[in-house]
Amino acid sequence: MTSAQHTDTTSPDRLPRRVRHELRFRKLQVRAVRRVTPHLIRVTLEGDELAGFASPGFDDHAKLFFPDADTGVLKLPTAGPDGPVWPDGIRPTMRDYTPLRHDAVAGTLEFDFALHDAGPATRWAESARPGDVIGVGGPRGSFIVPTAFDWHLLIGDDTALPAISRRLAELPAGARAVVLAEVDGETDQIPLASAAHVELHWVHRRGAEPGAGAPLLDALRGLKLPKGDFHAWVGCESGAAKALRAHLVDERGAHPKWIRASGYWRRGAAATHDTHDS
């Protein structure tokens, strides 16, 4: 099937929807820290300032602000008409992360930290203890992807597991999903619950450096995909995400308007997030 053979992309039940949120910056406290797998740490946050938090998009990004590594002091901006305002002009270390789970009743917010490198986010997560503080900004907006497709393709590495987990959780019974998830090995696999019928393929690096080679692309090339119109979502190292998108459009007949491919990180660079729309 080529992209020209797909049904009308303007169909209301397949049009993505953007939602804007009030820009807020919250100072929260660590409630719990758990090593989920050898390469994944889950941090649960809480605090009165969590009230009003919203994250309706499965691949939303919140900005995490880390305390100064030397002083432990956390500095947060205020929300101005054009974005964040930094009173002293000094910005703390910050990174984008997808909220894994927000429980408004329990007053908690969870984030998963993939231990890819020895960056500031990884160091903070590895040393985090109950009572430690962290800042959370946003999400500033959400991208709501409809579920009315014949099936869904989700591809990502460790950094994308929260988004994949959230998408699978929101797919209804009767939906169908194919998942390619890259982790180091069997001990890094996590449960991915869904009411949908899920065909799950774990791709293992086996000790290879994350971002090296093309394990997800190699696995995708060897996979027989279902027939019908599908939405594809990709989240992984930037170069890999771009290559996966090109393969889906050029060789698998994926409709370009039904693909969302993001570089969650870039090998050899810090604090990057790329969107590959073409």
N, C-alpha and C positions, 0 to 999 in steps of 0.2 A: 504494500500500500504506500503510495507516495503522498506527500502533504497535500497535493491538489485534490486528492480523492476524499479528504476528510469532510465531515459535515461542517456546516457553517460555524465558524468560530465566534460569531456574534450572538449565538444562541444565549438567551438570558441565563439559563441554568449552567452555563460554562464560562461566563464572564467573571474574572477575578474582581474583587472589590477591595478598595483601599479605605482604611479607617484611620483617622488621625486621633491622637490622644493629647491631653493636656501634658505639657512638658513639666515633669516633677523630678526632684532629686531627693532621695531618701537615705537617711542614715539608719542602717539596720545592724542587728547583732547576730552573731552565730549562735544557733541553738544546738546544732549537732553536726558532727563530721563523721562520714563513714567511707571506708575504702571498699568500694563496690567490687572492683576487679584489681588486678595488679597495676593497671594503667588508668584507673578511673576513680576519682574522689567525688563523693556527693556531699555538698554543704547545704544544710538547711538554715535559713535565715528567719528572723522574726523581729518584731518591733512595732510600736504604735504608728510609726510613719508608713507602714505597709498599707494602711487603710486607703481604699480607693484604687489600688493597683489593678491594672487590667492588661491582659495579654491574650487576645483572641486568635492571633495568627500562630499557626504551629511552628513557623520558623522566625518568629519575632526575635529582635535583638535588643537586649537591655545593655546599657553601658555600666560596667563595674568599675568603681573607683577604689583604688587600694591605698591604705595608709602609707605614709612615708616609711621606708624600710629602716631608717636610722632612728627617727623620733617616735614612730608609731602614731603620729598625728594624721587624722583624716581631714582633708579639705574638700569641700563641695562647692560648686557654683550655685548661683541663683538663676532662676529662669527669667530671661529678659525677652523683649519683643522679637528679637532676632536670634534667639538661642541662648546658650549658657553665658553667664557673665561671671568672670573671675575677678574678684575684688583686688587681689594682689598681683594678678597677671601670671601667677605660678600655677601650672596644672599638674595634678598628680598623675601617677601611672594609671592608665585606664585601658580596658579591653572590652570587646563586644562578646556577649554570651547569650545563648538562647535559654530563657527560663524553662526548666523541665516541668515543674508543677507548682501551681499556686493554689493554696487552700485558704479561701477567704474566711471560712468558719474557724479553722484552726489557727489562722493568722500566721501562716508559714509560706515561704518561697524557697524552692530548691533549684540549685544549679549543679551541673556535672562538669568537672574539670578533667579533660583528657591530658594525661601526663606525657606530652610529646617531647618537651624540652625543659630546660632549666630557666624559663622565663619568669618574670615577676608574678604572673597569675599562678603558675605552677608552684612557685616557692610559697606564695601566700596560702594556697590550698593545703599544701603538705604540712604547714606549721599551724594552721588555723585551729583554734580551740574555742569552746563555748564561751560567750561573752566578748569575743573579739568583734571589732566593728568593720564595716565595709559600706561603701556607698553604691546605690543603684539609681541610675538615671533612665527614664523611659519605661517601656518602649515608647518612642515618639509616634510610631505608626505601625499599622498591621496590614498585611497583604493576605486577604482571605481567598483561598483557592476552593472553588466548588468541588463537590464529590461526584457530580453527575457525569462520570466518564465510564466507558466500558471496563476499564481497569486503570491501575495506578502503578507507576514505577518510581521507586525511591532508592537512590544510590548515595552512599556517603561513607566517610571514615569515622573514626572515634569521635571527632569533634561534632559530627552531625547526628550522633545517636539521640540527643534530646529532641531534635526536630523530627527525626524519623519516628521516635516513640510517640510523640504528640500526634503526628499525622495518623499513625495506625490506630491510636486510641479514638480519634474522631471519625474514622471511616465507619459507615453503618454496616449492619448485617446485610449480606447480599453483595457487598462490594468485593472487588478482587484486587490484590496488591502483589507486586513482585518486588522484593527487597534485596539489594546487594549491599552488605555492610562489611567494611574493612576494619579488622582489629589485628592485634599481634598474633593471638593464638586462641585456642579453645577456652582458656581460663579468662579471657577478656570478653566472652560472649555474655550478653545480658538478656533477660526476658523481655520480649516485645509483645505486649498484649494487644488484641484487637478483636472486634466483633466480625471483621471482614475475613474472607478467606485469604490467607497470606502464604505466599511461596517465598521462604526465607533462605538466602544463600549467604553464608559467612565466608569472607575472603580473608585469608591469614597471611600476614607479612613474614612470620617465622623469624623474627629478630632483625629483619631488614629495617633500615632507617625509614621512618614515615616520610612520604613524599618522593621516595626513590623508586624508580621503575613505574610500572603502570598496572598494578594488580587488579584494580577495579575495571579498567578498560579491557584487559585480557579476559577477565571473567565475563564481562558483558558480551564480548565478541563470541564466546562459546555458548551463550545462552539462547535458547529458543524462546521467543517472546510470544505472548498470546496475541490473537487477532483482535481488531477493533480499535476504536479511538481511545487514546490514553493520555494522561497527564504525567509528565516526567519531572521529578525534582532531584537535583544533584547538589550535594554540599560536601566539599573536601578541599584538598590542596588546589590552589588556583589553576595551575597548569593542567592538572588532571581533570578538573571540572570543565575547562575549556575543551579539552580533547574528547571528553565523554559527550558533551553537547554536540560537537561536530559529528561524532560517530552516529548519534541518534538521529540527527537531521539528515545527514548525507547517506547513511547506509541502512537506517531502520525506518525511514519514512515518517519520523516524528514531526508533528506540526510545530514550527518555531514558536507560535503563540501559546503552545501548550507545554512549554519547557521553562523551568526556572532553575538556572544553574548558577551557583555561587561559589567563589573561592573563599572558604572560611579562614584560610591562612595561606601564606605563600612561602615556599621553601627559601630560606636564607634571608627572610625579611621579618620584621616585627610589626604587630598591630596593623595587619592589612585585612581588608574585606573587599573582594571584587565581585561584581555582578557581570555575568557573561550573557548578554542578550543577543549576540550575533557572533 
